[in-house]
Amino acid sequence: MTGSVNDFGGVRLGSADANGEVTDHAGVHIGRVTERGEVVDFAGVRIGRVSGVTENRDRPATETAARS
């Protein structure tokens, strides 16, 4: 899934790439996206959700990233 990542209050935290990896505005990896579209940090704590979601399930993530 790709899209903007927001905390539960609606504040933008960063973005999710085609591999489900979440980075902040500086490009620092802060977590991953679950199958349910929730964002979790390294400890597995929910920190937000993805909005403006684009599903990438029909093609491999490497192919999707190459087309971006």
Backbone as a printed PyTorch tensor [residue, N CA C, xyz], in Angstrom:
tensor([[[  0.8350,  -1.1780,   0.0000],
         [  0.0000,   0.0000,   0.0000],
         [  0.8770,   1.2380,   0.0000]],

        [[  0.4660,   2.1950,  -0.7270],
         [  1.1470,   3.4830,  -0.7030],
         [  0.1340,   4.5480,  -0.3100]],

        [[  0.6020,   5.6120,   0.2720],
         [ -0.2820,   6.7000,   0.6490],
         [  0.3040,   7.5170,   1.7750]],

        [[ -0.4500,   8.5150,   2.1960],
         [ -0.0380,   9.3580,   3.3150],
         [ -0.3270,   8.6430,   4.6200]],

        [[  0.5450,   8.8520,   5.5960],
         [  0.3670,   8.2510,   6.9140],
         [  0.0300,   9.3590,   7.9010]],

        [[ -1.0860,   9.1710,   8.6090],
         [ -1.5330,  10.1390,   9.6120],
         [ -1.6630,   9.4430,  10.9600]],

        [[ -1.4440,  10.2190,  12.0460],
         [ -1.7060,   9.6520,  13.3600],
         [ -3.2170,   9.6420,  13.5630]],

        [[ -3.6740,   9.1620,  14.7100],
         [ -5.1110,   9.0290,  14.9160],
         [ -5.8110,  10.3730,  15.1050]],

        [[ -5.0410,  11.4380,  15.3140],
         [ -5.6090,  12.7810,  15.4000],
         [ -5.6450,  13.4890,  14.0620]],

        [[ -5.1310,  12.8520,  13.0140],
         [ -5.1510,  13.4190,  11.6760],
         [ -3.8860,  14.1660,  11.2910]],

        [[ -2.8740,  14.1780,  12.1600],
         [ -1.6180,  14.8580,  11.8540],
         [ -0.7720,  13.9670,  10.9580]],

        [[ -0.2560,  14.5360,   9.8730],
         [  0.5360,  13.7440,   8.9220],
         [  1.8850,  13.3750,   9.5190]],

        [[  2.1920,  12.0760,   9.4870],
         [  3.4640,  11.5780,   9.9980],
         [  4.4850,  11.3580,   8.8940]],

        [[  4.0220,  11.0030,   7.7040],
         [  4.9330,  10.7000,   6.6050],
         [  4.1960,   9.9830,   5.5020]],

        [[  4.8620,   8.9730,   4.8970],
         [  4.2400,   8.2590,   3.7930],
         [  4.6370,   6.7900,   3.8030]],

        [[  3.8150,   5.9850,   3.1250],
         [  4.0640,   4.5550,   3.0010],
         [  4.4390,   4.2620,   1.5550]],

        [[  5.4340,   3.3940,   1.3540],
         [  5.8510,   3.0380,  -0.0010],
         [  5.1640,   1.7590,  -0.4510]],

        [[  5.4920,   1.3000,  -1.6360],
         [  4.8570,   0.1240,  -2.2290],
         [  5.1280,  -1.1540,  -1.4440]],

        [[  6.1770,  -1.1670,  -0.6420],
         [  6.4960,  -2.3400,   0.1710],
         [  5.8520,  -2.2880,   1.5420]],

        [[  5.0910,  -1.2350,   1.8310],
         [  4.4490,  -1.0960,   3.1270],
         [  5.3560,  -0.5200,   4.1920]],

        [[  6.5000,  -0.0030,   3.7850],
         [  7.4210,   0.6250,   4.7350],
         [  7.0170,   2.0890,   4.9060]],

        [[  7.0490,   2.5660,   6.1400],
         [  6.6220,   3.9240,   6.4530],
         [  7.8340,   4.7700,   6.8160]],

        [[  7.9250,   5.9390,   6.1860],
         [  9.0020,   6.8760,   6.4890],
         [  8.4070,   8.2210,   6.8770]],

        [[  9.1390,   8.9530,   7.7210],
         [  8.6830,  10.2910,   8.0930],
         [  9.1060,  11.2900,   7.0260]],

        [[  8.9030,  12.5730,   7.2950],
         [  9.1950,  13.6190,   6.3050],
         [ 10.6740,  13.7040,   5.9570]],

        [[ 11.5390,  13.2700,   6.8800],
         [ 12.9890,  13.3080,   6.6380],
         [ 13.4960,  12.0330,   5.9770]],

        [[ 12.6030,  11.0720,   5.7280],
         [ 13.0010,   9.8180,   5.1060],
         [ 13.4460,   8.7530,   6.0860]],

        [[ 13.2200,   8.9790,   7.3840],
         [ 13.5950,   8.0130,   8.4110],
         [ 12.5020,   6.9590,   8.5360]],

        [[ 12.8890,   5.6980,   8.5220],
         [ 11.9470,   4.5920,   8.6250],
         [ 11.3510,   4.5720,  10.0260]],

        [[ 10.0110,   4.6650,  10.1210],
         [  9.3710,   4.7070,  11.4340],
         [  8.4160,   3.5500,  11.6840]],

        [[  8.1820,   2.6880,  10.6990],
         [  7.2790,   1.5660,  10.9260],
         [  6.8720,   0.8980,   9.6270]],

        [[  5.7550,   0.1730,   9.7120],
         [  5.2430,  -0.5530,   8.5530],
         [  3.7190,  -0.5260,   8.5580]],

        [[  3.1380,  -0.8590,   7.4190],
         [  1.6880,  -0.9050,   7.2730],
         [  1.2280,  -2.3460,   7.4220]],

        [[  0.1790,  -2.5560,   8.2210],
         [ -0.3960,  -3.8930,   8.3850],
         [ -1.3830,  -4.1620,   7.2500]],

        [[ -1.8550,  -5.3830,   7.1720],
         [ -2.8540,  -5.7620,   6.1620],
         [ -4.1330,  -4.9420,   6.2940]],

        [[ -4.4140,  -4.4590,   7.5010],
         [ -5.6320,  -3.6900,   7.7560],
         [ -5.4660,  -2.2040,   7.4640]],

        [[ -4.2700,  -1.7910,   7.0060],
         [ -4.0470,  -0.3860,   6.6930],
         [ -3.6370,   0.4500,   7.8850]],

        [[ -3.3430,  -0.2180,   8.9990],
         [ -2.8640,   0.5030,  10.1790],
         [ -1.3480,   0.5820,  10.1340]],

        [[ -0.7990,   1.6050,  10.7540],
         [  0.6460,   1.7790,  10.8120],
         [  1.1100,   1.4080,  12.2060]],

        [[  2.1190,   0.5350,  12.2680],
         [  2.6810,   0.1270,  13.5500],
         [  4.1630,   0.4660,  13.5830]],

        [[  4.6570,   0.7850,  14.7860],
         [  6.0860,   1.0720,  14.9430],
         [  6.8320,  -0.2470,  15.1220]],

        [[  8.1220,  -0.1670,  15.4520],
         [  8.9500,  -1.3650,  15.5620],
         [  8.5180,  -2.2930,  16.6940]],

        [[  7.8550,  -1.7530,  17.7090],
         [  7.3810,  -2.5600,  18.8280],
         [  6.0000,  -3.1480,  18.5570]],

        [[  5.4160,  -2.8230,  17.4120],
         [  4.0920,  -3.3230,  17.0670],
         [  2.9580,  -2.4690,  17.5980]],

        [[  3.2780,  -1.2830,  18.1090],
         [  2.2720,  -0.3650,  18.6400],
         [  1.6520,   0.4290,  17.4940]],

        [[  0.3190,   0.4640,  17.4610],
         [ -0.3680,   1.2280,  16.4140],
         [ -0.1140,   2.7130,  16.6140]],

        [[  0.3670,   3.3800,  15.5620],
         [  0.6520,   4.8050,  15.6600],
         [ -0.1690,   5.6320,  14.6810]],

        [[ -0.9090,   5.0040,  13.7980],
         [ -1.7200,   5.7550,  12.8450],
         [ -2.3070,   4.8660,  11.7780]],

        [[ -2.7240,   5.5180,  10.6990],
         [ -3.3210,   4.7760,   9.5810],
         [ -2.9190,   5.4300,   8.2620]],

        [[ -3.1100,   4.6910,   7.1920],
         [ -2.7780,   5.1870,   5.8500],
         [ -4.0270,   5.7750,   5.2200]],

        [[ -3.8900,   6.9550,   4.6250],
         [ -5.0000,   7.5620,   3.8850],
         [ -4.5650,   7.7300,   2.4410]],

        [[ -5.5230,   7.8550,   1.5510],
         [ -5.1950,   7.9530,   0.1350],
         [ -4.5290,   6.6760,  -0.3420]],

        [[ -5.0340,   5.5400,   0.1140],
         [ -4.4070,   4.2410,  -0.1150],
         [ -4.5060,   3.8090,  -1.5610]],

        [[ -3.3900,   3.3060,  -2.0740],
         [ -3.3550,   2.6560,  -3.3690],
         [ -2.8930,   1.2270,  -3.1270]],

        [[ -3.7030,   0.2640,  -3.5070],
         [ -3.3330,  -1.1430,  -3.3260],
         [ -2.3510,  -1.5590,  -4.4000]],

        [[ -1.3680,  -2.3480,  -4.0320],
         [ -0.3600,  -2.8320,  -4.9720],
         [ -0.2980,  -4.3570,  -4.9710]],

        [[ -1.4070,  -4.9910,  -4.7450],
         [ -1.4180,  -6.4460,  -4.6060],
         [ -1.3950,  -7.1910,  -5.9320]],

        [[ -1.6800,  -6.5130,  -7.0430],
         [ -1.7580,  -7.2090,  -8.3220],
         [ -0.4010,  -7.3560,  -9.0100]],

        [[  0.6510,  -6.7270,  -8.4940],
         [  1.9770,  -6.8680,  -9.0970],
         [  3.0200,  -6.8340,  -7.9940]],

        [[  4.1530,  -7.4270,  -8.2450],
         [  5.2060,  -7.4320,  -7.2270],
         [  5.6240,  -6.0160,  -6.8440]],

        [[  6.0130,  -5.8440,  -5.5820],
         [  6.3770,  -4.5210,  -5.0730],
         [  7.5430,  -3.9120,  -5.8540]],

        [[  8.4820,  -4.7420,  -6.2940],
         [  9.6330,  -4.2010,  -7.0230],
         [  9.1950,  -3.6290,  -8.3640]],

        [[  8.2360,  -4.2710,  -9.0030],
         [  7.7310,  -3.7640, -10.2730],
         [  6.9670,  -2.4620, -10.0480]],

        [[  6.1700,  -2.4010,  -8.9720],
         [  5.4220,  -1.1920,  -8.6580],
         [  6.3730,  -0.0410,  -8.3710]],

        [[  7.4130,  -0.3000,  -7.5890],
         [  8.3780,   0.7490,  -7.2480],
         [  9.1080,   1.2540,  -8.4900]],

        [[  9.3860,   0.3630,  -9.4130],
         [ 10.0920,   0.7460, -10.6260],
         [  9.2440,   1.6650, -11.5010]],

        [[  7.9400,   1.5200, -11.4130],
         [  7.0430,   2.3470, -12.2230],
         [  6.7550,   3.6910, -11.5860]],

        [[  7.0740,   3.8520, -10.3120],
         [  6.7730,   5.1080,  -9.5910],
         [  7.6690,   6.2250, -10.0300]]])
